[in-house]
Amino acid sequence: MSVFKTISHRVDFCVVGGGLTGLCAAVEAARHGVKVAVMQDRPMLGGNASSEMRMWVLGAKGENNQETGIVEELTLNNYYRNPYKNFSIWDSIMWEIAKQEKNITLILNCSCMDAQMTDNNLVSVTGWQTTTQMYHTVYARLFADCSGDSVLAPLSGAEYRVGHEARAEFGEDIAPVYADKKTMGMSILIQARETASPKTYIPPVWAEKYTKEMLPHRIPDIKNDGENFWHLELGGVRDSIADTEELRDELLALAYGIWDFVKNDPENKEKYANFDLDWIGFLPGKRESRRYVGDHILTQEEVRAGGKFDDIIAYGGWPMDDHHPEAFRTTELPTIYHPAPSPFGIPYRCIYSHNIGNLFCAGRNISVSHVALSSTRVMRTCAILGQAAGAAAAVAYRHGETPRGVYHNYIRELQQTLMEDDCWLPGLKRQVSPLTSKAKLAVQAGQAEVLRNGHDRPIGKDDNGFNFKIGEYAEYSFDHPVFVRRARFIFDCDLNRETQLEGSIYKRPMYATYYLNTQACYVPKTITRDFRLTLTLASGEKKIIEITGNHQRLVYTDIGAEVKTVRFEPLVTWGSREAHVFSFEVE
């Protein structure tokens, strides 16, 4: 009998793993009324994006393809609250979005170590919380493994894969001829800080020693903010889970040795004299380990074909960026960027286990081949996959369904839920509310039907937005008074971030190097900051609602009244001369 206390939690949906994927899954489900517990083995949320790892959050390439939904909400909060892109503040932004949801129970510093099953369904999971020396057991009807390493797969008996498939299995010309257990490796990152005076560096005796000739593929360039040392990578020829501690030690020797090269190599000493070592991570960031087998395995050729799936619930758009298993130690090219279209669709059948009835999977562990993983593994893609899993859990909970049952019976509801929550699904059109469809829409000048066309971003040559001069309005009117619960807006958040300060470093979500002349970033200029709603009530009385300081793209404004008209007037943007709005609707 254990002397340690066990805390029991009973929820509707248990998310194991609190990286960006698990965070988005939990928040999405909670906002739809699902009671959620998040079991996370670290003291903070965010995973590879957090201050423990410090990888910037990237996703689909190409114009107007940036992922929206909860990951964009977090990004815009970061622009608003964290103009100098401090990782400690970023940690708090990810933590607060979960803590503010009344339906979420956060269980941090808790490693999932056991699972109870009934037939082919999970009943509960148990973790050990190091800070309190207590066990936590979470009972739930639905589970999601967003742990990256797929910890619930061996605990539940879920089928999974590790490593490369043989070229012939899926007809993938990028894949090796023979299958193996090799993976992409893990990395420890380095952050540097420019100072006003020279700084010395004495390496530890255990640091590896490098010369320029030993670095044929990548010479560090910390005057270019594209250098966050992601290429300090090892582990692909080892066990990416069992050997993590040993690999961490090797990576530390590599990282401290590379910084010795930066500071003390004769060609670098003067160039980088004023740069100091600001931070080196002790937690390796992983790219690949176990991948679940779902009802569908996404493959290379499906990515290349654009992922034209009827059950699309997310999309990718990063190249098939396949890292050599030998990584930093290879004499060959350490990574090859194989082209992938942007966007390409990812089907719902990839985000639940095919043999465990109530288990979702989301993040880098979804049901894909190794080759497809090389594209789908980046964090903004993982975040929208997490939001899709959270929305699917909400639909399953609402209808008493399994993950597979959602596919067979409620996939359209799931897709519309995601689009309503500002997750773009390429090729699909969001249904506008019936109230919006039947209303009369008037503007002072121009054609404003784009405000209710169900497309919330530029697509191809179609802008899908309406430009308001400050003080102009759009108004919905009704033949007789109707009850309006709320108004819904999609403002222009500048998906291409062209309004950010000049220079590539300011368009990055976080900094890799801190420079003396680093300037503050800010909320995209295109977002409508202040706006007014003028309501004509059933009585004929006017009611005014003013919103100030908005910095978000998706905004709901409560109305809760019977009205004859609803008028929207943008008052101030964050810098643009006109307000560009993709959606103004009432529901």
Secondary structure, 3 states (H helix, E strand, C coil): CCCCCEEEEECCEEEECCEHHHHHHHHHHHHCCCCEEEECCCCCCEHHHCCCCCCCCCCCCCCCCCCCCHHHHHHHHHHHHCCCCCHHHHHHHHHHHHHCCCCEEEECCEEEEEEEEECCEEEEEEEEECCCCEEEEEECCEEEECCCCCCHHHHHCCCEECCECCHHHHCCCCCCCCCECCCCCEECCEEEEECCCCCCCCCCCCCCCCCHHHCCCCCCCCCCCCCCCCCCEECCCCCCCCCHHHHHHHHHHHHHHHHHHHHHCCCCCCCCCCEEEEEECCCCEECCCCEECECCCECHHHHHCCCCCCCEEEEECCCEEEECCCHHHCCCCCEEEECCCCCEEEEHHHCEECCCCCEEECCCCCCECHHHHHHHCCHHHHHHHHHHHHHHHHHHHHHCCCHHHHHHHCHHHHHHHHHHCCCCCCCCCCCCCHHHHHCEEEECCCCCHHHHCCCCCCECCECCCEEEECCCCEEEEEEEEEEEEEEEEEECCCCCCCCCCCCHHHHCCCCCEECCCCCCCCCCCCCEEEEEEEEEECCCCEEEEEECCCCCCEEEEEEEEEEEEEEEEEEEECCCCEEEEEEEEEC
